[in-house]
Amino acid sequence: MDDKFYRVQSLYEAAFLLVKGYKLAGKENNGAKVTLLFNASNNLIKDSLHFYNGGEAGAKELFDAYRTLKDYVFTK
C-alpha cells in the first residue's frame, strides 16, 4: 500500500473533495471497481471525515464534480 495517495471508492466523497479544492491524482482499476486517487495530506483526511460528518458543499458544484468523476471513471 502506498501512503502517497488517499484512495476513495465513493464517487460522492470524491466529488466533495474536488469541490473542496483537492486535485485528482489518478485512478486504479480493480476489476469491476475503480479507486480514485488523491495526493494524501492531513487536511484531505480531515475534509474526508468532514464529508462523513455532514460537511457542506454547494449543490451545483457537487453535482458538476460528480458528473466529471463519473465520466472519468468510465473512460479507459
Buried (B, 14 or more C-beta within 10 A) or exposed (E): EEEEBBBBEEBEBBBBBBBBEBEBEEBEEEEEEBBBBBEBEEEBEEBBEBBEEEBEBEEEBBEBBBEBBEEBBEEE
